[in-house]
Amino acid sequence: MTVSNIVLAQAAEAAGSINPGLAAIGYGLGAIGPGIGVGLIWAAVINGTARQPEAQGQLQGIAWISFVLVEVLALIGLVVYFIASAAQ
């Protein structure tokens, strides 16, 4: 067994012993990042559209793709929360 597999096995065992309240706090802190990211994405779109209105369509397309990628991080955090809280 390689070192990385041992570390992953230890992390999986430790995830089963997390207090559900601690998991909720962890998810709350993990949701701050995507929230800030979404705000920055749309602020950049508004700023770019104000500077160059003809680029609005291209900026919005890029923003929606970035928005989806950022929200996936929040959903992964939610799944990890449910796994950690269901392990009790």
C-alpha positions in Angstrom: 0.0 0.0 0.0 1.4 3.4 -1.0 1.7 6.3 1.4 -1.1 8.2 -0.4 -3.5 5.3 0.0 -2.7 5.1 3.7 -3.3 8.8 4.1 -6.6 8.6 2.2 -7.7 5.7 4.4 -6.8 7.6 7.6 -8.7 10.7 6.3 -11.8 8.5 5.5 -11.7 7.1 9.0 -11.3 10.5 10.6 -14.3 11.9 8.5 -16.5 9.3 10.1 -15.8 10.7 13.6 -16.6 14.3 12.9 -19.2 15.9 15.1 -22.3 17.0 13.0 -22.1 20.4 14.6 -18.5 20.8 13.6 -19.4 19.6 10.1 -22.1 22.3 9.9 -19.6 25.0 10.9 -17.1 23.6 8.4 -19.7 23.8 5.6 -20.7 27.4 6.7 -17.1 28.4 6.4 -16.7 26.5 3.1 -19.7 28.4 1.7 -18.1 31.8 2.2 -15.6 31.2 -0.6 -18.2 30.5 -3.3 -20.3 33.4 -2.1 -17.4 35.8 -2.4 -16.5 34.3 -5.8 -20.0 34.8 -7.2 -20.0 38.4 -6.1 -16.6 39.0 -7.7 -17.6 37.4 -11.0 -20.8 39.5 -11.4 -19.0 42.6 -10.2 -16.5 42.1 -13.0 -19.2 41.6 -15.5 -20.9 44.8 -14.4 -17.6 46.7 -14.5 -16.7 45.3 -17.9 -20.1 46.1 -19.4 -19.9 49.6 -18.1 -16.5 50.1 -19.8 -17.3 48.3 -23.0 -21.1 47.8 -23.6 -20.6 45.9 -26.9 -18.8 43.1 -25.1 -21.8 42.3 -22.8 -22.8 39.1 -24.5 -19.3 37.6 -24.3 -18.8 38.7 -20.8 -22.0 37.2 -19.6 -21.2 33.9 -21.3 -17.9 33.7 -19.5 -19.5 34.8 -16.3 -22.2 32.0 -16.4 -19.5 29.3 -17.0 -17.5 30.7 -14.1 -20.6 30.9 -11.9 -21.3 27.3 -12.5 -17.8 26.2 -11.6 -17.9 28.2 -8.4 -21.3 26.8 -7.4 -20.0 23.3 -7.9 -17.5 23.9 -5.1 -20.4 24.9 -2.8 -22.3 21.7 -3.8 -19.3 19.6 -3.1 -19.1 21.2 0.3 -22.8 20.4 0.9 -22.3 16.7 -0.1 -19.3 16.4 2.2 -21.4 17.9 5.1 -24.1 15.4 4.6 -21.6 12.5 4.4 -19.9 13.8 7.6 -23.2 14.3 9.5 -24.6 10.9 8.3 -21.6 9.0 9.5 -22.7 9.4 13.1 
